[in-house]
Amino acid sequence: MKLIERLGLAALHRLDPEQAHDLSIAALERGLVPLPGAAVTSDRLRLTLAGLDLPNPVGLAAGYDKNARVLPALMRAGFGFVEVGAATPRPQPGNPRPRLFRLTEDRAIINRFGFNNDGAEVIARRMSTRPAPYPKGIPVGLNIGANKDSHDRSADFAQVVRRAGAAADFLTVNVSSPNTEKLRDLQGPQALAALLQGVITARDELTSRPPVFIKIAPDLDDAALADIAAVAMAAPVDAIIATNTTLSRDGIASSHAGEAGGLSGAPLFDRATRVLARLYRETGGRIPLIGVGGIGSAEQAWQKLRAGASAVQIYSALIYQGFSLAPRIAQDIDARLEREGITLTELTGSGNRDWL
């Protein structure tokens, strides 16, 4: 990490966490954040996932750029793909502040934002004007959700697809946020099958027909994971993202441990990776998996790949390590692949048994 990045992070950590987040977005908009300028790539790092060609397997998870305000900068930050959102059909303010908490001792955060966003149509307009749209640029996906006051949350997902899906290179169905009441109930097999049918029908109305992913919670038992795997393969979805934030507070030292919301960051790593490994076993490797949750180093990204991921996403660790983390992880994975004489495809799932 360069000195300017260390100083910038130190300054941000003196501020309220949400204020710091908003200031980082403003700094990216104004070109004040040093960025590598392009994705790290090599023949070893390139992969095709759900029909999308990625320069490297390290992506940015949804939640940082909720409203697609800084895509030009994020596309130059070294990531192999970027996900924005979550978007809901109508704009909504989310939950009252404070709703973001920095757990420095645990290298974690708790958030209860509640899908605050500018609405699907505004976000779609911003996405459609991004520089170098795929396939010349890196893929940009849209995380989709439901309005808190909706009478039919399942239908909301299809509405977002119709309003914004054409601007996205992939769509992620987010039924796993803990911050919208009863949203996680949509992970049940019958509700999930119906929701996905509506989303895929809406997607098939689009000329571009972007692939559909689903993002699941880490707080599911083996039976629930088996049900989700079966529904996902039957739908079919094009990839599963494992996982979102957790409601667990096991081992948390921070005084903020009692705050409501989803926990992300370092404490989530083992739990999320075990869920990923179980999903890989349940799907037999037939659906690409994207590992997210607690990644703060190349070694942890490597372990996600060993557990069954074809690619990974990071977010919370950026709060503590800055945007230089993504290219560092990609470069280290590239060097290790060369050193060990294996490919990304061979790496995926090679250590699955270790995580079960």
N, C-alpha and C positions, 0 to 999 in steps of 0.2 A: 504494500500500500504506500503510495507516494505521500510526501509530507502535506501537500495541499489537501489531499483527501482526508488525512488524519485530522487536520485542523478544521476542515469543514464538518466532519462528523462530530468532533468535540463541541463545536458551536451549536450544531443542531440538537445535541443531547442536553443542552442547557435550557431548551425550550419545551413547552408542552408538546407531547408526542404528535398530536394532530396538527398543531401549528407547524412543527418541524416537517411533517409530511407535506403539508401544503407549500411550505417554503422550498422544499426540494423540487416539487413540481414546477414552481415558478422559476427556479434556477435553471432547470432543464429547458424551459420555454425560452429563456434568454441566452442560452448557450454558455452558461457560466460553469458547467460541470465538465471537467476533462473526460473525454470518451475516446475509445480506440478508433472509432470511425467506421468499422466494419466487423462483421462476425469473424471470429477465429474459425479457420477451416483447414481441412486437409483431406486427402483421399481416405484416411483412416476415420475421420470424424463425420464425413458426409453420410447421411442415411435418408431413406424414404420411409415415412411414417404416415399411414392412412392416405397414401397417394401424394403426400406433400414432401418435397425435397428440402431437407434441412441441412444447412452448412455445418452444424454441430448439434449435439443432443442436449444442450443446456438452454432451457427456456426461462422466460419470466412468467411467474404465476399471476393469475388475475388478482385484483385488489389494490395494486399499486396505482396504476393509471386507470382509475374507475371510469373516467369520462373521455378516454382517448385524446387527451390534451397534448401529450408529448410524444406521439409516435415517431416523428422525425428523429428525435434524440434517442429514443429507445431502440430504434432500428440501427443505430450506430454504436450501441453500447456493448457489442460483443455477443449478444444472445443469438442462438440458432433459430428461435421463434419467440413470439411475444403474445401474451393473452391480456386483453383489457376487459373492463367491466367489473362487476356484473351490471347488465342493463335490464331494466324492467320496462313494460309497455309505456307507463307514464312516469314522469319525473317524480322523485320523492326525496324528502330531506333525510330519511333515516332516523335513527334513535337519538334522543337528547345527548348532548355533551355533558361530561366527558365520556368518551366511548372508545378511546384507545389508550392503552397503558403499556409502558415500557418496563419490562422485568429484567433489568440489567444483570442482576446476579445470576439469572437463569439463561441469559442470552435468548430471551423469548419476548413475545408480546401477547396481550389479550386485546381483542377488539369485539365490539358489539355495534358495529356501524349500522347494520340493518338495511343493506342494499341502498345506501344513499347514492343517487345518480341523476344525471340530467335527462334521462329517458332515452328510449331506443332510437328515436328519429334523430335527435341531436347527435348522439354518439355515432350513428351510421354516417351522418354527413361528414363528421371529422375523419372517420376511418376511410371514407371514399376518396378523400383528398390527400391521403398519405403519400409520401414520395416513394417512387420505385415500388409500386404494388407487385405482389407476387405474380409471376415467378421470377421477376428481376430482383425484387427485394425479398426479405425473409417473410415467412408466413406470419400473419397476424390474425389471431382468433378472438372471438367474442364470447364471454361468459354470460349466460342468460339466466334470469331469475323471474320472480313473480312479485307483484306489488303487495305490500303488507295488507292493504284493505280490499284486496281482490275477492270477489265472490266465487271465482273459479280459477284457482292458482294454476291448475294444470293447463287450462286454456291460455293463460298468460304467456307460457313458454312459446307456444306456437305463434302468438301475436308478435313476440319479439323477433322470431325467425322471419315472419312476413315483412316486418318493418325494417329490419336491419340485417338480415341474413345475407343479402346480396353483397354487402360491404365486407364480409368476413371470409377468411380463408378456411376457418373451421369454427364450429359452434360447440360450446361446452354447456351441457345441461347441468345446472347447479341445484341439486336437490339436497345438498349437504351442509349448507350454512346453518349454524345453530342460532342465528340472530333474527330470523323471521319465524314467528311462532308457528309450530306444526309443519314447517317446510320439510323437515326430515321424515315426516310421515309418508311423503311421496316416494321414499326408498322401498316401501313395501312392494312385493312382487306385482300384485294386481294394479295398484296405483301407478307404479313405475312403467309397467307395460303399456297402459293406456296413455300416459304422458308421452312416452317415447313415440308411440304410434302417431300422436298428433304432431309432434315436432318433425318427425321424418316425412309425414304427409306434407307439412308446410315447406320443408326443405326441398322436397321433390318438385314443388311449384316454381322454384327458382331456376333460372337458366344455369347458374354456376354450380348448383348442387354441392355445397361445401360439406365435408365430412362432419359427422356428429359425434362428439365425445360426451361422456358422462363423468361427473366428479362426485365421489362418494366420501362418506364420513369415516374417520378412523375408529369410531366407537361402535362397531358392528361385530357381532359374534360370527362364528364360522358358518352357522346355518343361514344367517342373513346374507353373508358374502356369497354362499353357494346360490341363493335365490337371485341375487343381483347378477352374478355371472351368467346364470341361465337366461334371465331376461335380456341382458345385454347381447348375448349371442343370438337370441331369437329375433331381436328387433329388426335388423342387427345394428348395433352402434359400431363406430369405426375405431374407437379407442376408449380406455377407461383411465381417468386421472385419480390416483390414490396417493394422498388423501387431502381432505380439507382440514380445518382446525378441530381440536378436541375439546370436550367438556371436562375431561379429566384434569386433576390438579396434582397428580401423584408426584412427590418429590420436589415440589416447587418451594423455593426458599423466600421469594419476594413477598413483601407486605401486601402486594396487589393480588395475591393468589385468590382472595375471596371475591374479586370482581367478576361479575357475570360476563359471559361472552365466550368466544372461541380462543383457545390457546394455540399459538404456533411458535415455531422456533426450535431450538435445540432439544427441549424435553420431549418433543413429538417424534423424534427420529426413529427410535426403536419401535414404538407402537405403529407408526405409519408404514414402516418397512415390513413388519410382520403381516400387516393387512395386504400389502402389495404382494408379498410372497404367497400368501394364501390365494389371492386372486389369480396369480400366475398358474398355480396348481389347479384351480377350479376351471380355468379357461383352457388349460393345456397349451398355453402360448398361442392360441388362435386369434386373440385380439391384442393389439399393441397396448401396453400399459405405460403410463407416464408417472414416474415416481416423484412425489413432492411431500415435504414435511420434514423439517429439521436439518436440511442440507446446509452445511457451512464450510465444507472443504471438498477437495477432489476425492479424498478417500471415502467420504460419505456418499458422494455421487456415484462412485465406483460400486459401493455396496448396494445402492438402489438398483443399479444395472445388474449386478450379480443376482439380486433377489428376483428379478424378472422384468425390470423396466427396459423399454427401448430408448427412452429419453427421460429427462428429469426437468423439474422446474424449481426455481428458488425465489424467495421474496424476503422473509423475515431477516435472514442473515445479512441482507443488504443494509439494514438499519445499523448493524454493528461493524460491517466490513466494507461498505461502499460498493460502487458500481464496478470497481476493478475485480470484484470476486468472480463474475461470470467468465470473463476471458481467462482468468487464472485457472479456474476449474477446467475449462475446455483445453487449455494448453497442457495441463498436467495429465488429463486423460489421454490426450494424443501421445504424449511422451511415454506413458505407461503401456499403452497399446503397442507402441513400437518396441519397447523394451521386452515385453512379454510375448511378442509375436502372435497376437490374436487380433481378431476383428471385433467390432461392436456387436455384430450378430452372434458371434461365438461367446462373447461376454454375457449377453442377456440371458438370465436364468441359470448361469453356470454354477451359482452358489445358492440356488433356491432352497435346497434342503437345509442349509445352515440357518435360515431364517424362519423355518416352520416350527 
